[in-house]
Amino acid sequence: MDELNRVLIATPSGAQIPISEVAKLSFSRGPAMIRDEDGQLTGYVYIDLNTTDYGGFVDQASNMLRQKLQLPAGYTYQWSGEYEFQLRAKERMKLILPVVFFVIFLLLYMVFHNLTEALVLIFPTFYAMTGGLILQWLLGYNFSVAVWVGYIALFGIAVETGVVMVVYLHESLDKRIALGRPLTEADIHEAAIEGAVQRLRPKLMTVCAVLASLIPILWASGIGSDVMKPIAAPMVGGMITSTIHVLILVPVFFVLMKERALRRGTLLPERAEE
């Protein structure tokens, strides 16, 4: 400090004087570095939350700051970190989710070449989401990118098993159409029951395999478990309601659709329709 006080500076007349003649030097605590953001001086306040509901915290904190904080002229504040990443992820999901559902619908139409059957499979699939919503609520998980990834995987499994169910139902109905005798609504009901019964064991095996692989994740506590749990929760809960969707709703919608086609006289074997 003594050496700094003896540093010479030039006066307007050209004389050299020690800096201690015109200034007082002292130590004081301050920021470790000067930060800037977009050309403006910036100070960071770090907050370590005990919740994953970043959006809810930011909403409450912003309301409180608006009520109690009076910023000087030229000062602003904004939220960053995980909250900012969450906002960006939500914007991406707004684009990704419609694309996913459109691709699923397009693939279903390419498989069955029938708009009605594609709708019969895509709309009841949303029923499979109810189990995931219930388990997500019970476990206290908020909607996040990880949760939506779990729902996308759930939709894929539900549609896949639904397609196989419809294939079984068509095969059972086609056998009766191939007999050449007039088809009745009772024949459609019997075909739906026969196809659903044949699909019962494979569906239960699929559900048991998925649950056996995902349920242990819900009790995990190691590294990465905080990411895997929100993905697994919608799938575990959704597989239960997906079973109801595939074994009950799909055959019911199939029967209603084929009865309507029978009354119109447009009921043909699946191969003929293709």
N, C-alpha and C positions, 0 to 999 in steps of 0.2 A: 504493500500500500504506500510506503514512503517513496518508493521509486516511481510509482504512478503520479504521486503529488509533485514530483520534480520534473515531470515531462514538460518540455518547453513548447509554447504555442506562440504564433505570430500575432501581434496587434495590428490595427489599421495603420499605425505609423511605421511599422516595420520592426519594432522592438520585439525581443524574445523574453517572455516571462514564464515562470512556472504556472502550471495549470491550477495549482492550489490558490493562486492569487484571485482567480475569478470563479472557482467552482469548489464544491466540497465533495470529496469522494468517500464512499462508505459501502460496506457490504449489506445486502438485503436479500431475502429469499424471493424467488420468482420461478417462472416456468422453466423446465429443463431445456426447452427449445421453443422457438417461435414457429407456430404452424400457420399455414394459410390454405384456404380453399377457394378456388375461383378468384384468386387475387385479393381475397379479404382475410384479415387476421381471424384465426379460429381458435377457440378453446373447446376441449372435449371433456365431457362429464360421463364417466363410465358407470353403468348400472348393471349389476348382476342379479337377475330375477330368479325367483324360486318358482316360476310358472312358465309354461310354454305358450300362454295366451298373450303374445306380444301385442296383438291388435287391441285387445281389451285394455291392457295396461296403458298403452299409448293414448287411447281415447280418454281414459280417466285422467291421466296426467296432463294431457293437453287442455282439458276443461279446467283443471285446477290452475294451470299456469296462466290461462286467459283471465281467470278471475283474480289472481293474487300477484301476478308478476307484471310490473310496469317496466318495459324495456326503454333505455335511453334512445335518443334519435340515432339512427344508423345501425342499431343492433337488431339481429334476427336470430332465431333458433330453428333447428329442424332435427327430426329423428333419423337415425341412421342405424347401421349394424344389422342385427337379425330382422328387425322390423322392416327395413328397406329391402332386404332379400326376400322377405315374405310377400311384400307388395309386388315385386317383380315376378315371383313365382305364380301369384294369383293371376297376373295378367297373361302369363304363358298358358296357365290351365284354362283360361277362358277361350283360348284358341285350340288347345289340344283336345279338350273333352268333346266339342262338337265334331272335330275331325275323326276322333275314335268312334263315336256312335255312327257317323256317316259311313265309315269304312266297314264297321260290323254289319250295318244294314245292307250295304252294297254286296258284301260277301254272301249274306243270306239270300239276296235276290239272285245272285249268280248260281247258287246251289239249287234253289227250288224253281227259279224262273217264274215266280209267282209273287206278285206284290202283296197279296193278302196274307200268304203264309209267312212272308218276311216280317210283316207287321205283327202277326200272331206271336212270333218268337221274340221280337225286339221289345214290344211294350210290356208283356208280363215279366220280362227280365228285370224291370225296375222294381218289381215286387221283391226280388232277391235282395235289394238294397236295404229293406226295412230291418232285417236281422243285423246287418252291419251297423245301421244307425243306432239300434238299441244297445248293442254291445259297446259301441263307441261312446254313447252317453253314460253307460254304467261305469266305464273305465275313466271317464273324464277327459277324453281326448278331443281337442278342438280340430276343426277342419284345417288341414295343412297339405303340403305337396305329398308328404308320405301317406297320409290318409287317402288322398285321391288316387295315388298309385295303387293302393290296396283295392279301392272300388273298381278301378279299370281292370285289374286282374280278376276280380270277382265277376264282373260283367262277361269277361271272356270265358270263364269256366261255365257260367250259367248258360250262355248262348251255345257253347260247344255241347254240353249235355242235352240242351233242348233240341239241337239239330239231330242228335242221335235218337232221341225219343221220337221225333217226327218221322224219321226214317223207319223206325220199328212200326209205328202206327200205319204208315203207308204200305209197308210190306204186308201187314196183317189185313188191311182193307183190300189190297190188290188181289190177294188170294181169293177173297169172296167175289170180287168183280170177275175174276177169271173163270169162275164156275159157270157163268153165262145166264144164271137165273136172275130175275128182277131183284134189285137191291132194296132193302127196307131200312128204316131208321134203327130197327133192332139189330140189323147186321152191322151198322156203323158203331152202335154201342158195344157189341161183342168184339168187334175188331179193335176198338179203343182199349177195352179192358185187357184183351189178349196182348196187345203191343205194350201196354203199360206194365203188365206183370212181367213180361220178358225183360223189360228195361229196369225193373226194380233192383235186382241184385247188382248189376254193374253200377247203377247210380249210388247205391249204398256203399259199395266198395270205393268209389271215387271220393265220396264224402268222408269216409273213415280214414282214407289215406291222407287227404288234405288236412283234416283236423289233427291227426296224429303227428303230422310234420309241423303244424303251425302253433298248436296250443302250447308246447314247451317254450316258444318264444315269448309268450305273455308273462312267464315267470322268470325270464332271463334278466340278469342284472349286470352283465359284463359290458365290455366295450362294444358300442354299436347297437345296444339293446334299445336305446332311446329313439333310434331311427326305425328299427325293425318292428317294435311293438305297434306303432300307429299303422304300419302296413299290414300287419297280421290281424289286427282287431276287426276291420271290416270284412275280411275274408272268412274268419272263424264264425262270426255272427251271421254273415250272409250265406254261408254254406248250408245252414239249417233251413233258412227260408227258401234257399234255392232248391232244396230237396222238395219242399211243398210245391214250388213253382213248376218243377219239371214233372213230378209224379202226379200232380192233380190239375194245375192250371192249364198246362200244355195239352193234355188229353181232352179237357173240357172245351177249350177253344177249338181244338181239332174237330171234335164232334159237332159243335155249333157250325163251324165252317162247312163241313161235309154235308150236314143236314140241309143247309141253305143251298148248296150246289145240287143236292138230290132233288129238292123241290123245283129248282130251275131246269133240271134235266141236263146239267153240264158236268156231272160226276163221271170222270173217266179214270182209268188206271194211271198211275204216276208216270209210267213209261210213255203212254200215249200223250199225256199232257206235255212232256218234255219234247 
